[in-house]
Amino acid sequence: MKPTQYAAWAKLRQQGRNRYMLIHGMLMYGLPLFVVMSFIVNQPFAQGYTMTAVAIHLGVWLFVGQLVGLVNWLINEKRFAKASGRQGDK
């Protein structure tokens, strides 16, 4: 982890895991993928747009975004801990 990445992650992690998962997972990953996959790529609403279908697709993609946010959080925490150990040796 580079010093700039270290400093950026130190600042982000102060905001907490849940906020990170919400912003960087659900809003920045899940919501755009919902729009792209539901309305552009797959066109799952061939029989028409129903609120049930939209709610299901939105729920699925927000859940996927939440998982992506959690995985990214865990990866960055591991990298941060490793970099913290190196910086403590100096």
Secondary structure, DSSP 8 states (H G I E B T S, - for coil): --HHHHHHHHHHHTT-HHHHIIIIIIIIIIHHHHHIIIIIIS---TT---HHHHHHHHHHHHHHHHHHHHHHHHHHHHHHHHHHHHHHH-
